[in-house]
């Protein structure tokens, strides 16, 4: 396509994306209306999903969140009788000086390969990792080039992979092996951090954790 033609079509395409017209933007999944069932109030995407991704970031880095600034978008679910945020994005300052950005949302397109979208990126001075749970893939970029570490199950012997590792860790713990596990203090930290996310999104200001 010639550049002049591309420039001429982009504004119209952006408008169609903004309106959510079929053909340019896949239709959303049917909306659940039981997001607040048994919980005493609406289930925000921050409480349902973000504790897991924040916990993973703390485990990978060994750092803790110290401050957060969050923004949210709502309207799609509100209009359908579910009074909660459609999406929340939070930017965390971590105790080691690193930055962490997490996004949690309820709305996905029907064309998505999984009923959930879990993607993770990790960037350091030496390497970058891209995790995509939808296709069970991990891609690593470093000074040696590109590699794709094994993520699923490999027929052994012995069987290896994340599911097998989790089972082996569970068995080891039952047998009294000393494993690195989260405790009550870590759970309290994650809870306070997610509470700070929702305070920030409501007040529109950074919150110290």
N, C-alpha and C positions, 0 to 999 in steps of 0.2 A: 504494500500500500504506500502511495506517495505521501511524503510528509504533509503536503498541503491538505490532502484528504483526511489524514489523521487529525490535524488541528481542527478541521471543520466538524468532525464527528464527536470529538471528546466532550464538548459542552452538553450536547444532547444526550450522550450516554450517561454523563454524571447526573443529569436531571432524572433520567429513567431509574438510575440506582437509588436516588433520593426518594422517589415515589414508590419504589419497590414493585415496579411493573413486572409481570411474568415475562420470561424470556431473557431478561437481563439480570434478574436477581432471583434465584430459586426461592420457592415458597417456603415459609417456616413450618416447623412441626406443629401439629395441633397443640394448643396450649393446655397444660395441666391446670386444673382449678382446685386441686387438693394440696397446694403447696403449704397451707397453714394448718393442715389437719393434725390435731393432737398436739400442737406445739404452742398453743396459746397466742398465736399471732402469725403474721406473714413470714414466710421463710425467705430471707434475703439470700441472694447468691453468695454474698460474702461469708455468711455463717455456714452455708452448706458445702461450699467448695474450697474457699480460700484457706481454711486451717490446714488442709492437706498440703497445698502448694507452699505455704509459708513454712510448715514443719519440714518439708523436703529441702527448702532453701537453707534453713538453719542447720540441717544435718550435713548437707553438702559442703557448706562453708565453715561450719564451726562457729558462726557469728550469730548475734541476736539482733532483732529489730530495736532501734532506739527512737525513731520518729517516723510518722507516716502522713502523707497527704493523699487524699482520695477524692475522686469524682465519680458521679453515677449518672446513669441515664434511665429514665422511667417514662412510661406512657403506653407501651404496647400491652403489657399485662394489666395495668390499671384500667385500660379501656375494656378489658374482658373480665373485670370483676376480681382480679387478683391484685391486691394492693401491696405491691413490692417493686423493687428495682428490677429493670430488665438486665442491667449490667453495672458492675462496679470495677473500676480500675484504681489500684493503689500503688503509690511509689514509696518505698521504704528506704530509710537510711539505716545501714547496718553497723554494728559495733566495730567491724574491722575496716570501715571506710568504704566498703562496697555499696552498690546500689541494687535494689531489687524492685522490679515492676511486675505486679500480678494483676491479671484480669479474670474475673469470674462473671459468667452470664448464663441466663436461662435459655435464651433464644438461639436455636440452631436451624440451619436449612435442611430440608428433607433429603437433599442430595449428598449430605455428609456421609462418609463411609462408616461412621459409628454413631451410636445414640448419644455419645458424649465426645467432646473435643478436648484432649489433654495434650498440650504441646509445651515443651520446656526448652529454653535456650540458656546455656552457660558459657560465658565469655571471660577468659583470663588473658594475661599478657602472653601466654605461651600457646594456648589452644582454645578452640571453641567446640562445644557439643550442641547438637540439635536432637531432641527427643520427640518422637511423634508416636503416641500410644495407639493411634488409630490403625497404623500399619505395623506396629511393633518394631519400629526402626530407630536406630541410633546412628548418627553420622558425626564423625570427629574430624576436625581440621586442625593440623598443627604443622610444624616445620618439616615433617616427613611427607606431608601430602594429605590425602583424604583416605579415611578408613571407616569401616562400618562394623563396630563391635557387635558381637552376637547378643541378641536380646531375648529371643524366644527359647524354644527347647531344641536341643541338638541330640539326635539319637546317638547314644554312647556305644559301648559303656565307658564311663558312667554318664547318665543323663545330666545335662547342665542347662543353665538358663535361669532367668529371674523366678519363675514359679517354683522350680526345683530348689533354688537357694532359699526361698521363703519357707518351704517345708523343712529343709535341713536345719534352718535356724530355729524353727519351732521345736523340732525334735531335740536339738542341742540344749535348748532352754529347759525342756522337760527333764533332761539328764543332768541338769545342774551346771551346765557350762556358763561361765561368766561372759555375758554379751553386753554390748553397748546398747542400752535401751532408754527411752525417755522416761522421766519420772514425773511426780506430781508438780514439781516446780517448773518443769518445761511445759507441761500442760497449762499451768496458770499463765505463763508468759505468752503462749500462743493465744489464749483466751483474751488476755488484756490487749494484745496487739489487734485482734479482730474487732474487739469493742472500740478501740481507737480508730479503726478504719471507718466504722459506721458513725462515730462522733465527727470525724473529719468530713465525711461526705454530707452530713447534715449541716455542719457549721461552715463548711467551705474554707477551713483553715488547717494548717499542719498541726498534728497532735503529738506531743511527747509521750513515749510509751514507758 
